[in-house]
Amino acid sequence: MSAENLAGKWTRKCGRTLFDSITCVVFLFLDFLDAVLCVVFKLVDEFFEGNACTPCYCGKAGDKNGENKETEMLSESLYGRKYMLRNMGFLGFARKWRIYRNKKDDRDGSVNEGLMVNRWSDCGCQSCVSWMKKGYYQKLHVVVKNLPQGRGDEAAENVIFLHGFLSSSSFWTEAIFNNLSESVKDHYRLFAVDLLGFGRSPKPNDCMYTLLDHVERIDKSVILPFHLNSFHLVAHSMGCLIALALAAKYPKFVKSVTLVAPPYLPCAKDGATTSLMALNTFAGKTLWPPLAFGKSVMSWYEHVGRCFCFLFCRNHRIWEMILKLFTLRRELNFMEVDLTRHTHHSAWHNMHNVICGGAKLMDKYLEILNKPRSVKVCIIHGDHDMEVPLDCSNNMKMKFPELVELNMIENVDHTSVILGRVREFTKSLEHIWASS
């Protein structure tokens, strides 16, 4: 080996060692900061909310109070996130404080009458709390595009659109609905759903946002009220997991499932391993690129993430006004608006219980669809996707070759696979629906 090559190899190795050392120091600091914020939020929550505050996940899995159907659906990544201060026992104060408060409440005979509907750290503007009106709590916000007047809905085809993480129904209504052909608009009823915790849908603090919660709300908001006995599903990112859960519940009703960038991982024998693998795959600890660093902080550090939501999501109207002022625009792009239209509780649990926890259930749902093979599952994935690795779609195709049809799109990423090629994407959808 020449001296020049040896020097280059040594330089790269030193650079990697330096980067890893900086990464370790940064995340060690975040470990400490999250532990401090755990105590701070616990005290502030007690002051504003009394004994109705939502418990955090800084304890261990054994600290869960009881086992029921909902706790069984919780992702192991909530308690299984490993960081140094938890392992050293520095996070025990908040857990001991909660136990002390529970014992005190039991002695005093006080009863927890339920979690506050809107927390002090969440936004209370009209658009964010509109779902609190009577009768809205159990139903999702759904945008319905009906057939032209004079055409009967009985003969219509139905399509349910499910958006991805930190998004809303606007993702579909703004980009897709108006670009469908006239023949499709004349024969298809379109339903774009704001998933639980996002957009104008409910964001309750007494909900764990599991796949079961999402499916039940879609049942009550779309399938039952509109009497759907057959429908197509189109989903992006996180919505793909919910779409497969819904399809597995109604295999005889679903005609086709179109998944765009599905966050799929082959299920390990141990479900906990799959959930933790999903957390490391989709939000692994890294400093670069900046977007990946932001995802890792928001997914690994519950209280640091809550600080971010307190600063930005609670004050989203101010930030939207500032953005309009600097960009000289009267209206913001729907993606810029959707980024902060959620609560920390809803985003945190959707990340862990749907994306990470749902990963261990996907093989079971696909097996249900694979038995009769009456449902067509089509995957569309961009080869430059940095959010969901292309291996996710390849693995699903390899495991279920007869069920899954994979369409890899070159030179597009996680969002441009749809928004950067709207006409091509709508034509693909129309072809899938027509051939199902």
Disulfide bonds with the S-S distance in Angstrom:
none
